[in-house]
Amino acid sequence: MSNRATTDHEDGPPETEYDNPVARSKCKTAVIVIHGMGEQWPMDTLRRFVDAAWRYDKNLNQNWSKGETYSKPEAITGSFELRRLTTRYWKPAPGDDDPVRRVDFFEFYWAHLMQGNSIGAVMSWLLRLLVRKPGQVPRRLLGGWIAGLFILFAGIALALLTAVKPDLSHFGIPTWGWAMVAAIGGGFSALWLRPVAGDAARYLSPSPDNVAARQMIREAGIDLLAKIQDTGEYDRIVVAGHSLGSVIGYDILHYAWGRLDREALIAAHRGNPACQAALAQLERVADKLDKTPNSGEALSAYRDAQRNYRTELARIREAPPVWLVSDFVTMGSPLSNADVLLAKDRKDLDARIALRDQPACPPQSERGNRMRFTYESGGEKIPHHGAVFAPTVWSNIYYPNVLGLIGDFISGPVAPLLGPGIRDIRVPIGAPVFRHLSYWARADKNGAAIRALRHALNLRDHDETAIWGLLSHDLPVRAEELPVAQTNIEVQA
């Protein structure tokens, strides 16, 4: 990857006919990458992500571009620790009518806002998470719940024994053996439990000690979205979150949509028959999806209608568009267990969705005989405050797991809990190892996870058939069956 700065040409060296600023105006996509839990270093996640999403994707990089990216000052957040990675403009593939386009990759870095993790906070969160009635434990998590209880109480016992330091020699446990066990436990706590699990414990637990950090992270994310949109340089924004970053992204999108100026939203729909028609069509296909949630055809129709509605919202140029986020891509997401992480159980989660405290895809419906997530205001129909996934397409990539140790026990399908409008993409485990950090690993090999990521990001902004081909009707999509190419011609072939 090239990180050299450019001066006269913001986009790198001149590119003959593709260096026309008029022809290329407004043809820019912003991708915001949200890192996961742990003491992450700024830009470490972003650089590896860009390798997978752009540098080694031959579908986007013909020989003339060489997959180069350029590191630019990140003036939007003002952080000297962050950079914007920008690509060259790419040429349309043969037979495509895609515009010449460029992608800017940003990292939403939040680790510095989550400092002060403690073992006590982790243990308190685990107690609230694990100590529950068996009837509140989903069947899919029963084995993990039992194992978690054992580990939790074993850890508590170890901590107590370490503090008391009893003489265990009459049980046949030598002093050096006990010291080794204590050292292993202390190392595990210092290297993983506090810095890594501590982030999840604090973000997912709205206790008084954590509220300020949660607020700062969400405010910073909403601010980044707004600043990128307000530049006027982009006509599309993609948000991608890994692990805990996917939960943060979910919250940011929800609260950012809820903060939209109501008058601006009304104005975007007023006197705009194309936008009104797109919204009406979206509700019609959402109703069909609601009635046939296991239909891949209904899912594809809903996602295409989302894209059409978002395009109409972004088409308004008299004022800054009200919403540019086209896609939300989650990887290794704990939201697959939203019923225990965001709520007490499935019943409680459904109640929160019904109250629009948590957004679903499709959005929570108004009461009536058919799905409707709009209301009339000022003579125009507009989506309600929980309808962020009206214009925003959600794709979720996950590895299954075997016994919790092989694959990714943190992730899983999200659609069963948060709505049939989410497309789940299942990646094969392959080698029997822990896969939570494998979603963009070995980008140059074009493996199943890399292909899943590129298809989900959909940087060419294609429709469902062009992206997934015959797999568009599969629930979930199996990543090993995805072709390497993503263009209309090659996918259909």
C-alpha positions in Angstrom: 0.0 0.0 0.0 1.3 3.4 -0.9 1.1 6.0 1.8 2.9 8.8 0.0 1.3 12.2 0.2 0.2 14.1 -2.8 0.2 17.9 -3.3 -1.1 19.2 -6.6 -3.5 16.3 -7.1 -5.6 15.3 -4.1 -6.3 12.0 -5.7 -2.8 11.0 -6.6 -1.0 11.3 -10.0 -2.9 12.6 -13.0 -5.1 10.0 -14.6 -5.6 11.4 -18.2 -9.3 11.7 -19.0 -10.3 10.6 -15.4 -8.7 13.7 -14.0 -11.6 15.9 -15.0 -12.9 17.4 -11.7 -16.3 18.3 -13.2 -17.0 14.8 -14.5 -15.9 13.3 -11.2 -17.7 15.7 -8.8 -20.0 14.1 -6.2 -18.8 10.6 -7.1 -17.2 9.8 -3.8 -18.1 7.2 -1.2 -17.1 7.4 2.4 -16.5 4.2 4.3 -16.4 4.5 8.1 -14.7 1.5 9.9 -15.4 1.0 13.6 -12.9 -1.2 15.4 -13.7 -3.8 18.0 -12.9 -4.1 21.7 -9.4 -4.1 23.2 -6.6 -1.6 23.5 -6.6 -0.9 19.8 -4.0 1.3 18.1 -5.2 4.1 15.8 -5.1 3.2 12.1 -4.1 -0.4 12.7 -7.6 -1.8 11.9 -8.2 0.7 9.1 -5.0 -0.2 7.1 -5.7 -3.9 7.2 -9.4 -3.4 6.4 -8.5 -1.3 3.3 -6.2 -4.0 2.1 -9.2 -6.4 2.1 -11.8 -4.0 0.8 -9.8 -2.3 -1.9 -6.1 -3.0 -2.4 -6.4 -6.6 -3.5 -9.8 -6.5 -5.1 -9.0 -6.9 -8.8 -12.6 -6.1 -9.7 -12.0 -2.5 -8.5 -8.3 -2.3 -9.4 -7.3 -2.8 -12.9 -3.6 -2.9 -13.8 -3.4 0.9 -14.3 -4.3 1.6 -10.6 -2.2 -1.0 -8.9 -4.4 -0.9 -5.8 -2.7 2.2 -4.6 -4.2 4.3 -1.7 -3.0 7.6 -0.4 -2.8 8.8 3.2 -4.3 12.2 3.8 -4.6 14.4 6.9 -7.9 13.6 8.7 -9.2 17.1 9.0 -12.8 16.1 9.8 -12.1 14.8 13.4 -9.0 16.9 13.8 -7.1 14.0 15.4 -3.4 13.9 14.6 -3.5 10.1 15.3 -5.8 9.4 12.4 -5.5 9.6 8.6 -7.9 9.4 5.8 -7.0 6.7 3.3 -8.2 7.6 -0.2 -8.2 5.6 -3.4 -7.7 6.6 -7.0 -10.8 7.0 -9.1 -11.7 3.7 -10.7 -12.9 3.1 -14.2 -16.2 1.4 -14.8 -15.9 -2.3 -15.7 -16.6 -3.2 -19.3 -20.3 -3.2 -19.9 -21.1 -1.3 -16.7 -22.6 2.2 -16.6 -21.1 2.9 -13.2 -19.7 6.4 -12.7 -16.1 7.0 -12.2 -15.8 7.0 -8.4 -13.4 7.3 -5.5 -13.6 5.9 -2.0 -12.3 7.6 1.2 -11.9 5.3 4.2 -12.2 6.7 7.7 -11.7 5.1 11.1 -14.0 5.9 13.9 -11.5 5.4 16.8 -13.1 5.2 20.2 -10.6 3.2 22.4 -9.3 6.4 24.0 -12.8 7.1 25.3 -13.0 3.8 27.1 -10.3 4.0 29.7 -10.3 2.9 33.3 -11.6 -0.6 32.8 -11.4 -2.7 36.0 -11.7 -6.4 36.8 -14.5 -5.5 39.3 -16.6 -3.9 36.5 -16.1 -7.0 34.3 -17.1 -9.4 37.1 -20.1 -7.3 37.9 -21.3 -7.3 34.3 -20.7 -11.1 34.0 -22.7 -11.6 37.2 -25.7 -9.7 35.7 -25.3 -11.5 32.4 -24.9 -15.0 33.6 -26.9 -15.2 36.9 -30.4 -15.6 35.5 -33.2 -18.1 35.5 -32.6 -21.0 33.2 -35.8 -20.1 31.4 -34.3 -16.8 30.4 -31.4 -18.5 28.6 -31.9 -19.1 24.9 -31.4 -22.7 24.0 -28.6 -21.9 21.5 -26.6 -20.4 24.5 -27.4 -23.0 27.1 -24.0 -24.7 26.8 -22.1 -21.4 26.8 -24.1 -20.2 29.8 -23.2 -23.3 31.9 -19.5 -23.0 30.9 -19.7 -19.3 31.6 -21.1 -19.9 35.1 -18.3 -22.4 35.8 -15.6 -20.0 34.7 -17.1 -17.1 36.6 -17.4 -18.9 39.9 -14.0 -20.5 39.4 -12.5 -17.0 38.8 -14.2 -15.7 41.9 -12.9 -18.6 43.9 -9.4 -18.1 42.5 -9.5 -14.4 43.5 -10.6 -15.2 47.0 -8.0 -17.8 47.4 -5.3 -15.5 46.1 -6.4 -12.8 48.6 -6.6 -15.2 51.6 -3.5 -17.3 50.6 -4.5 -20.5 52.6 -2.1 -23.3 53.2 -3.2 -26.0 50.7 -0.2 -28.3 51.2 -2.3 -30.9 53.0 -4.4 -31.2 49.8 -1.2 -32.1 47.9 -0.9 -28.7 46.2 2.7 -27.4 46.5 3.4 -23.8 47.0 5.0 -23.4 43.5 1.9 -25.0 41.9 -0.4 -22.5 43.6 1.9 -19.6 42.6 1.8 -20.8 38.9 -2.0 -21.0 38.9 -2.2 -17.5 40.4 0.2 -16.1 37.9 -1.7 -17.6 35.0 -5.0 -16.2 36.3 -3.4 -12.8 36.9 -1.9 -12.8 33.4 -5.3 -13.7 31.9 -7.0 -10.9 33.8 -4.3 -8.3 32.9 -3.9 -9.2 29.2 -7.5 -10.0 28.2 -10.2 -9.8 30.9 -9.6 -6.1 31.8 -8.5 -4.5 28.5 -10.7 -6.5 26.1 -13.7 -7.9 27.9 -13.7 -4.7 30.0 -14.7 -2.6 26.9 -17.7 -4.9 26.4 -18.6 -4.9 30.0 -18.6 -1.1 30.2 -20.3 -0.3 26.9 -23.0 -2.9 27.3 -23.8 -2.0 30.9 -25.5 1.4 31.5 -24.4 1.6 35.1 -23.7 5.2 36.4 -20.0 4.6 36.1 -20.3 3.9 32.4 -22.9 6.3 31.2 -20.4 9.1 30.5 -18.1 6.9 28.3 -21.1 5.5 26.4 -22.4 9.0 25.8 -19.0 10.3 24.6 -18.5 7.4 22.2 -22.0 7.8 20.6 -21.7 11.6 20.4 -18.3 11.3 18.7 -19.7 8.8 16.2 -22.8 10.9 15.4 -20.5 13.9 15.0 -18.3 12.1 12.5 -21.3 11.1 10.4 -22.6 14.6 10.4 -19.2 16.2 9.5 -18.6 13.8 6.6 -22.1 14.5 5.2 -21.8 18.2 5.7 -18.6 18.4 3.5 -20.8 18.0 0.5 -18.1 15.8 -1.1 -20.0 12.5 -0.7 -23.1 11.0 -2.1 -22.9 7.8 -0.1 -21.7 6.6 3.3 -21.0 3.0 4.3 -20.6 2.1 8.0 -18.7 -1.1 8.9 -18.3 -2.4 12.4 -16.4 -5.3 13.8 -17.2 -7.1 17.1 -18.2 -4.5 19.8 -17.7 -1.9 17.0 -20.8 -3.3 15.3 -22.9 -2.6 18.5 -21.5 0.9 18.6 -22.3 1.4 14.9 -25.9 0.2 15.5 -26.3 2.7 18.3 -24.7 5.6 16.3 -27.0 5.0 13.3 -30.1 4.7 15.5 -29.4 7.9 17.5 -28.2 9.8 14.4 -31.5 9.0 12.6 -33.5 10.0 15.7 -31.7 13.4 15.8 -32.6 14.2 12.2 -34.2 17.6 11.9 -38.0 16.9 11.5 -38.6 19.9 9.3 -35.7 19.0 7.1 -37.1 15.4 6.8 -40.5 16.8 5.9 -38.9 19.1 3.3 -37.0 16.2 1.7 -40.3 14.5 1.0 -42.5 17.6 0.2 -43.2 18.1 -3.4 -41.0 15.1 -4.2 -43.2 12.5 -5.9 -40.2 10.2 -6.6 -39.3 10.1 -2.9 -42.9 9.5 -1.9 -43.3 6.7 -4.4 -40.0 5.1 -3.3 -41.1 5.2 0.4 -44.6 3.8 -0.5 -42.9 0.9 -2.4 -40.6 0.3 0.5 -43.6 -0.2 2.8 -45.3 -2.5 0.4 -42.3 -4.8 0.0 -41.7 -4.6 3.8 -45.2 -5.8 4.4 -44.5 -8.8 2.1 -41.3 -9.6 3.9 -43.1 -9.4 7.2 -45.5 -12.0 6.0 -42.9 -14.2 4.4 -39.7 -13.7 6.5 -38.0 -16.8 5.2 -38.3 -15.7 1.5 -35.0 -14.8 -0.1 -37.0 -13.2 -2.9 -38.9 -10.9 -0.5 -35.6 -10.0 1.2 -34.0 -9.0 -2.1 -37.0 -6.9 -3.0 -36.9 -5.1 0.3 -33.2 -4.3 0.1 -33.5 -3.0 -3.5 -36.4 -0.8 -2.3 -34.2 0.5 0.5 -31.5 1.5 -2.0 -34.0 3.2 -4.2 -35.5 5.2 -1.3 -32.0 6.2 0.0 -31.0 7.3 -3.5 -34.0 9.6 -3.7 -33.2 11.0 -0.3 -29.6 11.7 -1.4 -30.7 13.2 -4.7 -31.9 16.5 -3.2 -29.3 19.2 -3.8 -31.0 22.4 -2.8 -29.8 21.7 0.8 -27.6 19.2 2.4 -29.2 15.7 2.1 -30.8 14.5 5.3 -29.3 11.0 5.1 -26.5 9.4 3.1 -25.8 6.2 4.9 -26.6 3.5 2.4 -25.1 0.4 4.1 -24.3 -1.0 7.5 -22.0 -4.0 7.5 -21.4 -6.0 10.7 -18.7 -8.6 11.2 -18.3 -10.9 14.2 -21.2 -9.1 15.8 -22.4 -9.7 19.4 -25.8 -8.4 18.2 -26.5 -12.1 17.3 -27.1 -12.3 21.1 -29.1 -9.1 21.4 -31.7 -10.8 23.5 -29.2 -11.3 26.4 -26.8 -8.4 25.8 -29.3 -5.6 25.1 -32.3 -7.0 27.0 -33.2 -9.5 29.7 -34.5 -12.0 27.2 -36.3 -12.3 23.9 -39.6 -11.1 25.2 -37.9 -8.0 26.7 -36.0 -7.4 23.4 -39.2 -7.6 21.4 -40.8 -5.1 23.8 -37.9 -2.7 23.3 -38.2 -3.0 19.5 -42.0 -2.4 19.8 -41.3 0.8 21.8 -38.6 1.8 19.2 -35.9 1.8 21.9 -34.0 -0.6 19.6 -34.3 -0.4 15.8 -35.1 -3.4 13.7 -34.9 -4.1 10.0 -37.5 -3.6 8.6 -38.4 -0.9 11.1 -41.0 -1.5 13.8 -44.5 -1.2 12.2 -47.3 1.1 13.2 -50.5 -0.7 14.2 -52.7 -1.8 11.4 -53.4 -4.6 8.9 -50.2 -4.0 7.0 -46.7 -3.0 7.8 -46.4 0.8 8.0 -43.5 2.7 9.6 -44.5 6.2 8.3 -46.8 8.9 9.7 -48.2 12.0 8.1 -46.7 15.4 9.0 -47.2 18.6 7.2 -49.2 16.7 4.6 -46.3 14.4 3.8 -45.6 10.8 4.9 -42.2 10.5 6.6 -40.6 7.6 8.5 -40.7 7.5 12.3 -37.7 8.1 14.6 -36.9 4.3 14.8 -36.8 3.8 11.0 -33.1 4.1 10.4 -33.2 0.8 8.4 -35.7 2.2 6.0 -33.0 3.7 3.8 -30.0 1.8 5.3 -29.2 -1.8 4.1 -27.8 -4.1 6.7 -25.5 -7.0 5.9 -24.1 -9.3 8.7 -21.0 -11.5 8.2 -20.3 -14.3 10.7 -18.4 -17.5 11.4 -20.4 -20.3 13.1 -18.7 -21.9 16.1 -18.1 -25.5 17.4 -18.0 -25.9 21.2 -17.3 -22.2 21.5 -13.6 -22.6 20.8 -13.6 -23.2 17.0 -15.0 -20.5 14.7 -16.4 -17.4 16.4 -18.6 -17.8 19.4 -19.1 -14.0 19.6 -20.9 -13.8 16.3 -23.8 -15.4 14.6 -26.9 -14.6 12.5 -28.6 -11.4 13.4 -31.8 -11.6 11.3 -33.6 -14.0 13.7 -33.5 -11.3 16.4 -33.4 -8.0 14.7 -35.4 -8.5 11.6 -35.7 -10.4 8.3 -34.5 -7.4 6.4 -30.9 -8.2 7.4 -28.9 -10.4 5.1 -26.8 -12.9 7.0 -23.6 -14.2 5.3 -22.1 -17.4 6.8 -18.4 -17.9 6.4 -17.0 -21.5 6.6 -14.7 -22.1 9.6 -12.0 -23.8 7.6 -9.1 -24.6 9.8 -10.2 -25.4 13.4 -9.1 -22.2 15.0 -10.7 -19.2 16.7 -12.0 -16.9 13.9 -13.1 -13.7 15.5 -10.1 -11.8 14.1 -10.2 -13.4 10.6 -12.8 -11.3 8.9 -10.3 -9.4 6.7 -7.1 -11.5 7.3 -5.0 -12.7 4.3 -6.6 -10.2 2.0 -4.4 -11.2 -0.9 -5.8 -14.7 -0.9 -9.4 -13.8 -1.8 -10.8 -16.3 0.6 -14.5 -16.7 1.5 -14.4 -14.1 4.3 -12.8 -11.5 2.0 -15.3 -12.2 -0.7 -18.1 -11.9 1.8 -16.8 -8.5 2.9 -16.4 -7.1 -0.6 -19.9 -8.2 -1.6 -21.4 -6.8 1.6 -19.7 -3.4 1.2 -21.0 -3.2 -2.4 -18.7 -0.3 -3.3 -20.2 -0.2 -6.8 -23.7 0.2 -5.2 -25.3 -2.5 -7.3 -28.7 -4.2 -6.8 -29.2 -7.5 -5.1 -29.0 -9.6 -8.2 -25.9 -8.0 -9.4 -24.2 -8.4 -6.0 -25.3 -12.0 -5.0 -26.4 -13.5 -8.3 -28.4 -16.7 -7.8 -27.4 -16.6 -4.1 -29.6 -13.6 -3.5 -32.4 -16.1 -2.6 -30.3 -18.1 -0.1 -30.9 -17.6 3.7 -28.2 -17.2 4.8 -25.7 -16.7 1.9 -22.8 -19.1 2.1 -19.7 -17.2 1.5 -17.7 -20.1 0.0 -20.2 -20.0 -2.9 -19.5 -16.4 -3.7 -17.6 -15.6 -6.9 -14.4 -13.5 -6.7 -15.8 -10.9 -9.1 -18.6 -8.5 -8.3 -19.5 -7.0 -11.6 -22.8 -7.5 -13.3 -21.3 -9.5 -16.2 -19.0 -11.8 -14.1 -21.5 -12.5 -11.3 -24.2 -13.6 -13.7 -21.8 -15.7 -15.7 
